[in-house]
Amino acid sequence: MKKILSILMMFAMMAVAVPLFSSTADAQSRCYTDRYGERICREDNRNIYEKHRNLINIGIGTGAGALLGGLLGGKKGALIGAAVGAGGSALYTYKLNPKTKRYERVYYRR
């Protein structure tokens, strides 16, 4: 039974790891029409952190809170620490340091 569970866990880890490390996927392109009717296409060259910044930050805060709570208060402290860490990191990510969309700015000289 132990061998079967370990094999299933290894397959699950491979199913997650293979898409992350495969380099055959091309960058996605985003196309839009500007105000003059011209079609503009750009490739999405953002890395994993730039695409999923909010979730990664909340996950790190949750893990840190759970670790600190577990060291100070055992299992119950780990649960409380995870909740506090998730709340604090969500507050930081969404309110104090929000992700802003960056558009190209055209500056005209006078």
Beta strands, then each sheet from edge to edge (+ up, - down):
strand 1: 29-33
strand 2: 39-43
sheet 1: 1+ 2-
end
